[in-house]
Each structure stands twice: as structure tokens, then as C-alpha cells.
Amino acid sequence: MWERIFHRSHAGLRTWLAQRLTGLLMAIYSTLLLCMLLVQQPRTYEAWHALCDPWWMRIFTLVFFFALAWHAWIGVRDIFKDYVPAQRLRSVLQLVLRASLIGYVVWATHIFWSI
């Protein structure tokens, strides 16, 4: 059954499901971060560093950034498909978007693992 659902003929379902799962991951992370900020109330650099320093927080943050990039890719790609009729322009815009999102994820990874 799962093979049939995730087959190429159900690409719309797959992207819909990916949008929902990445949105759920981002909501869970945001709730966790908000709770941590309310409890710890970091006001100095050292307090922020202590908040972001544990390995599990770094992992969750990177998962958040990967989910954010994937979520943005799917959403903006579909917008380009709907509103940019010229194939060449759409390809260029998608290439710029893809490069930007990869750059943002690499940048976030560098920041959180160099703390």
C-alpha cells in the first residue's frame, strides 16, 4: 500500500505530506524553544550559549533548519509553477532558490556547530 501511495503518480500527495510533516516539525521545535526561553530567560551571551550548547539542541536546531528549507522549497516551487509561465525564467528562479536554501542551511550548520 505504501509503495502505491509514494509512487510517482502520487507526487502531489507526497509533496502535500512533506509540507505537513515539515510544518509539524517546525511547530514542535518552535514550541520547545519558546518553553525553554520562558523557563531560562537568557539575557547574556553566556546564557544564550548555554541554551544552544547541548548536542541535542544543536541536532534539533539543524533538523528545524532542514525542515524549514524543505518546506520553503516545496512552497515556493509550487508558486513558481503556478505563476511563472516561462520555463526558462522558472528554471532560473528555482536554481536561485535552491542555491539560496542550501547556502542558508550550510550557514546555519556552520553557526551552530562552531559554538
N, C-alpha and C positions, 0 to 999 in steps of 0.2 A: 504494500500500500504506500509506504513512504517513498519508494522508488518512483511510483507513478505521480505522486504529488510534487516531488522535486525534479521531475523530468523537464526537459527543455520546453515542452508545450505548456508548462505551468510557470513560466518565468514571471508573470505578473503576481502570482501567489507568492513566489519566492521573494520577490522584492518587497511585497506588502508585509510578509512575515519578518523580513530583515529590518524593515523600518520599525515595526512594533517591538522587536527584541532589543534593538539598539536604543530605542526610546525608553524601554523599561530599564535597561542597564544604566542609562544616564540618570533616570529618575531615582533609582536606588542609590547611586553614588552621591547625587546631589542631596538626598535626604540624610545619608550618612555624614557627609561633610557638614551640613547645616547643624546636625545634632552635636558633632564634635566641636564646632565653633561656638555653639551656645554653652556647652559644658566647660570647655577650656578657656575660651575668650582670649586668644593670643593677641598681645598688644606690642610685643617687641619682636625683633628679628629672631632672637633665640627661641622664643615661644613658637613662632611660625616654623622654624627649623625643626623643633622637637615634634611638632604636629605632622610634618611631612617626612620625617626621617625613618620611621619604621618601614621595613621591607614590604609589609602587607599594604601600607598606604601607598607606597610607590607603585606596586602592582595594580591596585585598584584605580589609581590615577591614570596609569598607562592604558588600562582597559577602557576607562572612560574616554580618553582621547582617541583611541582606535574606534570605539563605538561612535563617537562624535563625527569622525572623519567619514566613516562608512555611511552614517545617517545622512550627512550633508551630501556625499557623493550621489546617493540614490535620489534624494530630493531634488537637487539642482540638475542632475542629469535628466530627470523626467520633465523638469521645467524647460530645459533646452530642447528636448524632443517635442514638446507641445508648442513652444513659442518661437523657435528659431528654425524657419523652414529651409534655409540654405544649408546644405550638407557640409560644405567646406567650413563655413563660419561656425557651425555647431561642433565640428571636429576640433577646430582650433580652440574654441571656448572650453570644450571638455578636456583637452590637453592641458590648458592653463589651469583649470580647476583641479585636475588630477595632480599636477606638479605642485600646486599650492598646498593641497591637503597632505601630500607626502612630506613636503617641507615642514608643515606645521607639526606633524606627528614626530618627525625626526627632531625638531627643535624642542618639543615638549619632553621627549625621551632624554635628550641631552641635559635639559634643565633638571629634571627630577632624578637622574642618576648621577649628576655631578654635585649634588648637595652633600 
